[in-house]
Amino acid sequence: MAFYEFRRYEIRPGKMDEWITLFHDEIIPFQTARGMVICGVFKDETGADLFYWMRRFENEAHREALYKAVYEDEGWTKGIAPRVGECINRETIQVTRVAPTSSSVLQ
């Protein structure tokens, strides 16, 4: 059964604009080129340094394969990952896995 991964990041002070540019210009294209389905990207409307995003997986095997395709790729490990750590606090990342109910438009 399909599920979603809802991720919450604390952005380092003064880095939100840089993070959003990196996310939209590099992270999304990199991940989607390897099969990730990114369903939503959000920033906190109160102005807090919080960023949220959501992606969809068909099942656990699908998630594992896509994680490997993205996070073990040299383009990620040597190119993108170091810059991610400059913008977000990796120690406070929150990941919640959710499954849609039958009335959800996100099936």
C-alpha positions as CSV (number, residue, x, y, z in Angstrom):
1,M,0.0,0.0,0.0
2,A,1.3,3.5,-0.9
3,F,2.4,5.8,1.9
4,Y,3.9,9.2,2.2
5,E,6.9,10.6,4.0
6,F,6.3,14.0,5.6
7,R,9.5,15.7,6.5
8,R,10.1,18.7,8.7
9,Y,13.4,20.6,8.7
10,E,14.7,23.4,10.9
11,I,16.5,25.9,8.6
12,R,19.6,27.6,9.9
13,P,19.1,31.3,10.7
14,G,19.3,33.4,7.5
15,K,19.5,30.4,5.2
16,M,15.8,30.0,4.2
17,D,16.2,31.7,0.8
18,E,19.4,29.8,0.0
19,W,17.7,26.5,1.1
20,I,14.6,27.0,-1.1
21,T,16.7,27.8,-4.1
22,L,18.8,24.7,-3.5
23,F,15.8,22.6,-3.0
24,H,13.8,23.8,-6.0
25,D,16.8,24.1,-8.4
26,E,18.8,21.1,-7.5
27,I,17.3,18.7,-5.0
28,I,13.9,18.3,-6.7
29,P,15.3,17.7,-10.2
30,F,18.0,15.3,-8.8
31,Q,15.5,13.2,-6.8
32,T,12.7,13.2,-9.4
33,A,15.2,12.1,-12.1
34,R,15.9,9.0,-10.0
35,G,12.2,8.3,-9.5
36,M,11.2,10.1,-6.4
37,V,7.6,11.5,-6.3
38,I,7.7,14.8,-4.5
39,C,4.1,15.8,-3.7
40,G,4.4,19.0,-1.8
41,V,6.9,21.6,-0.6
42,F,6.0,24.1,2.1
43,K,7.5,26.7,4.4
44,D,6.0,27.8,7.7
45,E,3.6,30.7,7.1
46,T,4.4,32.3,10.5
47,G,7.9,33.1,9.4
48,A,9.5,30.5,11.6
49,D,12.6,28.8,10.1
50,L,10.7,25.6,9.3
51,F,10.4,23.8,6.0
52,Y,8.2,20.8,5.2
53,W,8.0,18.5,2.2
54,M,6.3,15.3,1.3
55,R,7.0,12.4,-1.0
56,R,5.2,9.3,-2.0
57,F,6.2,5.6,-2.1
58,E,4.4,2.6,-3.5
59,N,5.6,0.4,-0.7
60,E,8.7,-0.2,1.5
61,A,10.7,-1.9,-1.2
62,H,10.1,1.1,-3.5
63,R,11.2,3.5,-0.8
64,E,14.4,1.5,-0.2
65,A,15.2,1.4,-3.9
66,L,14.7,5.1,-4.3
67,Y,16.7,5.9,-1.2
68,K,19.6,3.9,-2.6
69,A,19.3,5.5,-6.0
70,V,19.4,9.0,-4.5
71,Y,21.4,8.9,-1.4
72,E,24.2,6.6,-2.6
73,D,24.7,8.5,-5.9
74,E,28.0,10.4,-6.0
75,G,26.1,13.4,-7.3
76,W,24.3,13.5,-3.9
77,T,27.1,12.4,-1.6
78,K,29.7,14.8,-3.1
79,G,27.7,17.5,-4.7
80,I,24.4,18.2,-2.9
81,A,24.7,16.6,0.6
82,P,27.4,18.9,1.9
83,R,25.4,22.0,0.9
84,V,22.2,20.6,2.6
85,G,24.1,20.5,5.9
86,E,25.0,24.2,5.5
87,C,21.3,25.1,5.4
88,I,19.5,22.7,7.6
89,N,20.0,21.4,11.1
90,R,20.3,17.6,10.4
91,E,20.0,16.8,14.1
92,T,16.4,18.0,14.3
93,I,15.0,16.4,11.1
94,Q,11.6,14.9,11.8
95,V,10.2,12.3,9.4
96,T,6.6,11.0,9.7
97,R,5.3,8.2,7.6
98,V,1.6,8.5,6.9
99,A,-0.9,6.4,4.8
100,P,-3.9,7.9,3.1
101,T,-7.4,7.0,4.1
102,S,-10.0,6.0,1.5
103,S,-11.4,9.6,1.4
104,S,-8.0,11.2,0.8
105,V,-7.3,12.9,-2.5
106,L,-3.7,11.7,-2.1
107,Q,-4.0,8.0,-3.0
